[in-house]
């Protein structure tokens, strides 16, 4: 199972982390894992390649993806960053509803 935690501050996503593999099918044939990986990496690519913003992140082949935007200078591109992250979350929410045995989504608000 892939466990995803999304952390917000003042209503805005400031970090997200995914751990584990979906285990829907064999490695290399797992469509749930592929969809989830694409959804999670899409904002990161947009930040770097389109917006020229480089958040702290970690990716490993063991099933870890962690992205941290907390306290970053978003160069006046808060709206674009917000749009990318909320779009990612729409996809993850749907995937977690469609595949509840493979994906667990937890959303938290930082106090």
Backbone as a chain_set.jsonl record, in Angstrom:
{"seq": "XXXXXXXXXXXXXXXXXXXXXXXXXXXXXXXXXXXXXXXXXXXXXXXXXXXXXXXXXXXXXXXXXXXXXXXXXXXXXXXXXXXXXXXXXXXXXXXXXXXXXXXXXXXXXXX", "coords": {"N": [[0.843, -1.191, 0.0], [0.437, 2.246, -0.739], [1.072, 5.032, 1.168], [0.023, 8.285, 1.553], [0.739, 11.512, 2.601], [-0.494, 14.7, 2.971], [0.318, 17.937, 3.731], [-0.948, 20.933, 4.967], [-0.793, 24.5, 5.357], [-2.362, 27.241, 6.606], [-4.398, 26.662, 4.801], [-3.086, 26.151, 2.402], [-1.197, 23.831, 0.483], [1.825, 22.692, 1.734], [3.623, 20.675, 1.836], [4.185, 17.296, 0.717], [4.127, 13.736, 0.98], [4.877, 10.484, -0.053], [4.865, 7.047, 0.613], [5.851, 3.751, 0.059], [4.612, 1.031, -2.045], [1.986, 0.565, -4.401], [1.093, -2.028, -4.927], [-0.814, -3.234, -6.553], [-0.447, -4.748, -8.771], [2.134, -6.77, -10.33], [5.526, -5.584, -10.098], [6.388, -3.207, -12.524], [4.161, -3.692, -14.016], [2.151, -2.474, -12.717], [-0.517, -0.57, -12.788], [-1.788, 1.189, -11.065], [0.227, 2.096, -9.377], [1.781, 3.364, -11.316], [0.044, 5.426, -12.203], [-0.259, 6.857, -9.839], [2.414, 7.6, -9.277], [2.91, 9.272, -11.455], [1.021, 11.327, -10.979], [2.017, 12.353, -8.551], [4.593, 13.213, -9.229], [4.182, 15.072, -11.202], [3.584, 17.832, -10.284], [6.104, 18.492, -9.225], [7.799, 18.424, -11.464], [6.626, 20.524, -12.878], [7.126, 22.679, -11.139], [9.943, 22.876, -11.285], [10.698, 22.795, -14.092], [8.983, 24.533, -15.401], [8.208, 26.715, -13.722], [10.583, 27.455, -12.539], [11.28, 26.946, -9.884], [12.666, 25.428, -7.092], [11.988, 23.133, -4.988], [12.704, 21.472, -1.824], [13.301, 18.058, -2.115], [12.903, 14.454, -2.193], [13.462, 11.394, -3.743], [13.132, 7.919, -4.01], [13.92, 4.583, -5.088], [12.768, 2.765, -3.484], [10.202, 3.425, -3.008], [9.611, 6.016, -2.055], [8.618, 9.365, -2.061], [9.093, 12.659, -1.448], [8.184, 15.983, -0.983], [8.897, 19.286, -0.18], [7.782, 22.442, 0.422], [7.695, 24.298, 2.361], [8.177, 27.439, 3.869], [9.471, 28.484, 1.639], [10.656, 30.762, -0.866], [8.473, 31.609, -3.21], [8.686, 33.143, -5.42], [6.687, 34.946, -6.228], [4.898, 33.319, -7.479], [2.773, 31.996, -6.314], [0.097, 31.391, -6.931], [0.289, 29.738, -9.21], [1.773, 27.597, -8.178], [-0.008, 26.705, -6.207], [-2.131, 25.891, -7.871], [-0.975, 23.734, -9.3], [-0.471, 21.923, -7.171], [-3.036, 21.516, -6.019], [-4.344, 20.409, -8.193], [-2.929, 18.022, -8.465], [-3.768, 16.83, -6.078], [-6.504, 16.42, -6.53], [-6.453, 14.306, -8.359], [-5.145, 12.327, -6.826], [-6.976, 11.995, -4.724], [-9.131, 10.862, -6.115], [-7.954, 8.494, -7.105], [-7.414, 7.239, -4.648], [-9.99, 6.75, -3.763], [-10.906, 5.017, -5.745], [-9.146, 2.885, -5.488], [-8.952, 1.782, -2.709], [-7.666, -0.229, -1.253], [-5.103, -0.032, -1.98], [-4.118, 2.542, -1.811], [-3.663, 5.001, 0.603], [-4.763, 8.022, 1.732], [-3.9, 10.825, 3.609], [-4.788, 13.88, 4.886], [-3.564, 16.791, 6.377], [-3.644, 19.668, 8.534], [-1.346, 22.1, 9.353], [-0.699, 23.407, 12.539]], "CA": [[0.0, 0.0, 0.0], [1.107, 3.546, -0.723], [0.489, 5.987, 2.103], [0.331, 9.647, 1.137], [0.38, 12.544, 3.572], [-0.468, 16.053, 2.433], [0.306, 18.89, 4.837], [-1.342, 22.303, 4.612], [-0.632, 25.587, 6.322], [-3.278, 28.308, 6.184], [-5.169, 26.2, 3.654], [-2.23, 25.881, 1.242], [-0.327, 22.662, 0.6], [3.227, 23.078, 1.893], [4.46, 19.496, 1.616], [3.52, 16.01, 0.563], [5.044, 12.607, 1.071], [4.305, 9.179, -0.372], [5.745, 5.954, 1.032], [5.37, 2.413, -0.249], [4.174, 0.696, -3.394], [0.548, 0.298, -4.434], [0.923, -3.48, -4.899], [-2.006, -3.622, -7.309], [0.016, -5.771, -9.704], [3.575, -6.978, -10.271], [6.388, -4.452, -10.44], [6.5, -3.028, -13.965], [2.827, -3.842, -14.605], [1.217, -1.914, -11.742], [-1.09, 0.67, -13.337], [-2.118, 2.096, -9.96], [1.493, 2.716, -8.992], [2.177, 4.264, -12.403], [-0.821, 6.611, -12.159], [0.076, 7.597, -8.621], [3.739, 8.197, -9.471], [2.753, 10.384, -12.399], [0.315, 12.419, -10.293], [2.879, 12.926, -7.517], [5.776, 13.848, -9.812], [3.762, 16.143, -12.103], [3.841, 19.177, -9.753], [7.543, 18.699, -9.069], [8.309, 18.782, -12.792], [6.122, 21.862, -13.185], [7.872, 23.659, -10.342], [11.324, 23.011, -11.755], [10.868, 23.016, -15.527], [8.134, 25.622, -15.9], [8.196, 27.871, -12.821], [11.948, 27.725, -12.07], [11.248, 26.867, -8.425], [13.317, 24.17, -6.745], [11.717, 22.757, -3.598], [13.438, 20.342, -1.267], [12.593, 16.821, -2.414], [13.635, 13.197, -2.149], [12.824, 10.296, -4.464], [13.927, 6.699, -3.95], [13.319, 3.429, -5.75], [12.084, 1.978, -2.462], [8.83, 3.89, -2.889], [9.507, 7.267, -1.295], [8.657, 10.661, -2.728], [8.823, 13.683, -0.458], [8.371, 17.33, -1.526], [8.704, 20.252, 0.898], [7.785, 23.833, -0.018], [7.529, 25.145, 3.548], [9.072, 28.59, 4.042], [10.208, 28.785, 0.402], [10.304, 31.933, -1.673], [7.837, 31.105, -4.427], [8.967, 34.107, -6.489], [5.443, 35.545, -6.698], [4.166, 32.334, -8.282], [1.96, 31.23, -5.386], [-1.111, 30.907, -7.614], [0.661, 28.625, -10.078], [2.152, 26.501, -7.3], [-1.26, 26.238, -5.624], [-2.875, 25.185, -8.918], [-0.331, 22.445, -9.542], [-0.65, 21.046, -6.018], [-4.449, 21.157, -5.872], [-4.652, 19.5, -9.304], [-2.374, 16.735, -8.052], [-4.594, 16.281, -5.013], [-7.748, 15.939, -7.139], [-6.16, 12.992, -8.933], [-4.845, 11.394, -5.737], [-8.235, 11.694, -4.027], [-9.91, 9.932, -6.934], [-7.269, 7.207, -7.084], [-7.581, 6.614, -3.332], [-11.376, 6.258, -3.713], [-11.02, 3.891, -6.675], [-8.255, 1.799, -5.06], [-8.74, 1.972, -1.265], [-6.778, -1.258, -0.708], [-3.753, 0.225, -2.474], [-3.711, 3.93, -1.549], [-4.236, 5.653, 1.782], [-4.48, 9.457, 1.698], [-4.131, 11.554, 4.859], [-4.591, 15.324, 4.735], [-3.419, 17.436, 7.676], [-3.452, 21.121, 8.574], [-0.359, 22.473, 10.368], [-1.213, 24.388, 13.498]], "C": [[0.878, 1.241, 0.0], [0.348, 4.457, 0.234], [0.976, 7.376, 1.721], [-0.151, 10.601, 2.215], [0.566, 13.905, 2.913], [-0.619, 17.01, 3.604], [0.003, 20.286, 4.316], [-0.972, 23.261, 5.743], [-1.456, 26.744, 5.781], [-4.015, 27.937, 4.903], [-4.363, 25.846, 2.419], [-1.354, 24.664, 1.494], [1.118, 23.152, 0.685], [4.177, 21.891, 1.749], [3.579, 18.289, 1.35], [4.569, 14.917, 0.53], [4.275, 11.33, 0.749], [5.337, 8.117, -0.026], [5.084, 4.638, 0.655], [4.972, 2.247, -1.704], [2.708, 0.292, -3.347], [0.233, -1.195, -4.364], [-0.385, -3.938, -5.532], [-1.673, -4.773, -8.255], [1.526, -5.91, -9.539], [4.322, -5.703, -10.653], [6.552, -4.388, -11.962], [5.174, -3.14, -14.689], [1.746, -3.189, -13.746], [0.688, -0.558, -12.223], [-1.449, 1.675, -12.249], [-0.864, 2.831, -9.514], [1.949, 3.719, -10.055], [1.353, 5.55, -12.39], [-0.48, 7.494, -10.968], [1.421, 8.293, -8.748], [3.672, 9.398, -10.392], [2.099, 11.581, -11.717], [1.215, 13.119, -9.284], [4.082, 13.675, -8.096], [5.429, 15.013, -10.742], [4.014, 17.54, -11.524], [5.33, 19.486, -9.631], [8.185, 19.094, -10.391], [7.869, 20.183, -13.184], [6.854, 22.945, -12.418], [9.223, 23.946, -10.976], [11.415, 23.46, -13.211], [10.063, 24.185, -16.083], [8.275, 26.881, -15.038], [9.575, 28.272, -12.308], [12.003, 27.849, -10.544], [11.766, 25.483, -8.053], [13.101, 23.826, -5.275], [12.654, 21.647, -3.13], [12.633, 19.083, -1.591], [13.527, 15.63, -2.319], [12.807, 12.156, -2.891], [13.737, 9.075, -4.33], [13.179, 5.561, -4.635], [12.584, 2.524, -4.763], [10.649, 2.465, -2.232], [8.66, 5.119, -2.03], [9.551, 8.453, -2.25], [8.234, 11.679, -1.694], [9.138, 15.044, -1.076], [8.0, 18.325, -0.434], [8.865, 21.668, 0.359], [7.695, 24.81, 1.149], [8.607, 26.22, 3.602], [9.925, 28.896, 2.812], [9.749, 30.097, -0.195], [9.751, 31.406, -2.991], [7.893, 32.1, -5.575], [7.696, 34.721, -7.085], [4.574, 34.601, -7.509], [3.285, 31.44, -7.408], [0.725, 30.63, -6.064], [-0.809, 29.69, -8.479], [1.017, 27.385, -9.253], [0.897, 25.87, -6.695], [-2.057, 25.421, -6.65], [-2.287, 23.813, -9.213], [-0.606, 21.46, -8.407], [-2.105, 20.604, -5.843], [-4.889, 20.222, -6.995], [-4.133, 18.096, -9.007], [-3.299, 16.061, -7.037], [-5.94, 15.768, -5.539], [-7.554, 14.524, -7.679], [-5.922, 11.963, -7.834], [-6.112, 11.028, -4.962], [-9.05, 10.668, -4.809], [-9.272, 8.549, -6.95], [-7.463, 6.493, -5.748], [-9.012, 6.107, -3.135], [-11.537, 5.009, -4.576], [-10.234, 2.666, -6.216], [-7.935, 1.909, -3.571], [-7.833, 0.919, -0.621], [-5.317, -0.99, -1.06], [-3.21, 1.602, -2.12], [-4.442, 4.446, -0.313], [-3.791, 7.116, 1.75], [-4.852, 10.07, 3.037], [-3.826, 13.021, 4.598], [-4.577, 15.95, 6.119], [-3.244, 18.94, 7.504], [-2.449, 21.415, 9.69], [-0.929, 23.55, 11.252], [-0.156, 25.419, 13.818]], "O": [[1.922, 1.284, 0.65], [-0.866, 4.628, 0.118], [2.175, 7.615, 1.583], [-1.288, 10.519, 2.681], [1.628, 14.22, 2.375], [-1.57, 16.907, 4.38], [0.612, 20.758, 3.356], [-0.858, 22.879, 6.908], [-1.273, 27.174, 4.642], [-4.232, 28.779, 4.031], [-4.914, 25.289, 1.47], [-0.83, 24.487, 2.593], [1.582, 23.916, -0.162], [5.381, 22.068, 1.565], [2.4, 18.26, 1.705], [5.713, 15.12, 0.123], [3.158, 11.129, 1.225], [6.523, 8.26, -0.326], [3.895, 4.438, 0.904], [4.993, 3.197, -2.486], [2.247, -0.265, -2.35], [-0.789, -1.583, -3.799], [-0.986, -4.918, -5.093], [-2.498, -5.651, -8.507], [2.125, -5.238, -8.7], [3.831, -4.869, -11.414], [6.823, -5.402, -12.605], [5.061, -2.734, -15.845], [0.556, -3.34, -14.024], [1.356, 0.466, -12.083], [-1.419, 2.882, -12.486], [-0.889, 4.043, -9.298], [2.444, 4.796, -9.725], [1.901, 6.641, -12.548], [-0.421, 8.718, -11.08], [1.554, 9.456, -8.366], [4.304, 10.423, -10.137], [2.563, 12.713, -11.858], [1.184, 14.344, -9.171], [4.536, 14.662, -7.517], [6.285, 15.847, -11.036], [4.608, 18.372, -12.211], [5.763, 20.607, -9.9], [9.021, 19.996, -10.433], [8.648, 20.944, -13.757], [7.169, 24.002, -12.966], [9.601, 25.1, -11.178], [12.136, 24.407, -13.523], [10.42, 24.758, -17.112], [8.441, 27.982, -15.564], [9.717, 29.333, -11.7], [12.671, 28.724, -9.994], [11.349, 24.482, -8.635], [13.916, 24.175, -4.42], [13.306, 20.978, -3.932], [11.423, 19.044, -1.369], [14.75, 15.76, -2.357], [11.597, 12.053, -2.688], [14.951, 9.173, -4.509], [11.953, 5.584, -4.743], [11.858, 1.617, -5.171], [9.962, 1.959, -1.346], [7.65, 5.249, -1.338], [10.409, 8.532, -3.13], [7.147, 11.582, -1.125], [10.221, 15.244, -1.627], [6.929, 18.231, 0.167], [9.941, 22.049, -0.103], [7.627, 26.021, 0.94], [9.791, 25.945, 3.407], [10.989, 29.502, 2.934], [8.593, 30.492, -0.046], [10.484, 30.824, -3.791], [7.221, 31.919, -6.59], [7.629, 34.984, -8.285], [3.619, 35.032, -8.156], [3.076, 30.268, -7.722], [0.358, 29.487, -5.792], [-1.568, 28.72, -8.479], [0.616, 26.27, -9.585], [0.759, 24.647, -6.673], [-2.598, 24.368, -6.315], [-3.023, 22.838, -9.359], [-0.935, 20.3, -8.653], [-2.367, 19.437, -5.549], [-5.717, 19.339, -6.776], [-4.815, 17.104, -9.266], [-3.575, 14.865, -7.134], [-6.455, 14.772, -5.031], [-8.4, 13.653, -7.475], [-6.44, 10.848, -7.903], [-6.294, 9.87, -4.586], [-9.591, 9.722, -4.235], [-9.969, 7.542, -6.824], [-7.655, 5.278, -5.717], [-9.223, 5.133, -2.412], [-12.219, 4.061, -4.188], [-10.614, 1.535, -6.52], [-6.777, 2.108, -3.202], [-7.287, 1.161, 0.455], [-4.41, -1.625, -0.522], [-1.998, 1.817, -2.123], [-5.664, 4.342, -0.199], [-2.595, 7.411, 1.741], [-5.957, 9.873, 3.543], [-2.734, 13.364, 4.142], [-5.456, 15.684, 6.939], [-2.764, 19.417, 6.475], [-2.668, 21.029, 10.838], [-1.564, 24.492, 10.778], [-0.402, 26.33, 14.609]]}, "num_chains": 1, "name": "protein.A"}
